[in-house]
Amino acid sequence: MNYKILKSLVLIILSCNFYAQNFRLDYQLTYKEDSLSSETTNKNMILLVQGDRSKFLTETQYKVDSLKNTGSKNSAMGDNSFLVINDKDDLSFKYYFFIKDVYKVKEIGKLNWKLEPETKKISTYLCRKATLKYKGRTWEAWYTQDLPIQAGPYIFRNLPGLIVYMEDSTGSYKFSLQSIKKRSDALDFENMYKGALNIPQKQLQKVYLNYYSDPLREMKSENAKTKFIDEKGKEVKPDFREMTKAIQSRLKKYNNPIELSEAIKYPKN
């Protein structure tokens, strides 16, 4: 057999075997919740890849989901921000949590990447540049073809390689690859969120506004068993009016979502 043909077949077999495996990719996410402030928030994020499917979530939520998957009833608090499951054929499912309810928003859309000629070395990887306009932000991504993984953080994928670093033009969001690990177990992508309510993006806006209007509705209900204790351990009656104002003020201040065009237009008063 021709040596070149044999070499190509070996590469194809190795590549197919690589794709059939499961991977965990750790990213550092640095972002600004308030676009008018220089203060940033850091989160350790995990991208689980299995073939052409992936799941992106915080490390905290990953640990909570892993406990639940073993049947544990541990009530540890999770962090469900930026949680998304990417399916094949440009299909993504984003998850949003509001007190007791979980909402699932389906998004179908091809990312119109523009491949640029620039290259540079990031860590040990030779990376190529790509740019993208997505929901109000302009992104610059650096991807490597050193490994046959076509994946990236959040919903960003379908480049001819693995995204190593990504940043939007305002510097509000930055993703940086930290490590890659192989996994031997099959990944359970959606088991934790089977009860999620499917809603369109427009309805999600209404959910946010309803929450804004009365964020303590559940807590104020007669069925709520929440107790408020002061620093001396004495039970006190909460001032729901002031608490509501504080929450509403925070929602307005930290209104710099990754999908900038989906920012909620909260009432001015």
PAMAR-392529 format. One record per residue (C-alpha): residue in one letter; x, y, z. Coordinates in steps of 0.5 Angstrom, whole numbers, plus 500, padded with zeros to 3 digits. Example, Ala and Ser with C-alpha at 12.3 -4.5 7.8 and 13.67 -1.06 7.14 Angstrom:
BEGIN
a525491516s527498514
! end
This chain:
BEGIN
m500500500n502507498y506510505k502517504i495513504l497509510k499515514s493519512l489513514v492512521l491520522i484519520i483513525l487517530s482523529c476519529n478516536f480522539y473525537a470519540q473520547n470525552f474531555r474536560l476543559d477548564y477555562q478562567l472567565t473574567y467579566k464585568e457585571d457593571s460595564l461602568s466599573s473597572e471591577t471584575t469577577n472571576k469564575n472557574m468554568i468547565l467545558l465538558v466535551q463528548g463528540d459534537r456535544s458540550k456542556f459549559l458550566t461553573e466549577t461550583q455547579y459542576k460539583v453540585d451536579s456531580l453530587k446529585n448525579t450520585g443520588s446525594k441529597n446534599s443541599a450545597m449551593g450551586d452557581n448556575s450562571f452561564l450554563v449552556i448545553n450545545d448540541k449538534d447542528d448549531l443548536s444550543f440550550k441555555y438555562y436560567f434559574f429563578i428561585k424554584d423555577v428553571y427555564k430553558v431557552k433554545e437557540i438555533g443559529k450558525l456563528n458567522w466566524k471570520l477567519e483572520p490571517e494572524t497567528k501567535k503562540i499562546s502557552t504551548y499552542l500555535c493559535r490562529k485568529a478569528t472574529l465574530k459579531y454576536k448579539g451586540r458584542t464583537w469578539e476576538a478568538w484565538y484557536t489552535q489546530d494542534l489538537p483535533i477538538q473543535a470546541g470553545p467556551y459558552i456557545f462559541r464553537n464551530l471553528p476549525g480548532l479549539i478556542v484557547y483565548m477569547e475576548d470581546s472588544t470592550g474587555s467586558y468578557k475574557f475566556s482563557l483555557q487553563s487545562i485539558k483532561k481526558r475522561s473515561d466516563a460517559l457524560d450526563f448532560e441534562n439529567m439535572y434539568k429535566g424539569a426545566l420550562n421551555i420558553p422563547q427568548k422574549q418570554l425570558q425578558k418577561v420573567y426577568l421583569n416579573y422577578y424585578s417587580d417583586p423579587l421576594r414574592e416567594m419569601k413573603s408568601e404565607n408558606a415560606k418558613t424563612k426566619f430572619i435573625d439579627e447579630k444577637g440571635k434574636e428573630v426579627k421582622p424583615d423590612f421587605r420594602e428596603m430589601t426589594k429596593a436593594i435587589q432592584s438596585r443591584l439588578k440595574k447596576y449589574n446589567n451587562p450580560i454576555e448577550l449585550s443585545e438581550a440586556i433587560k430594560y428595567p423601569k427607571n423608577
! end
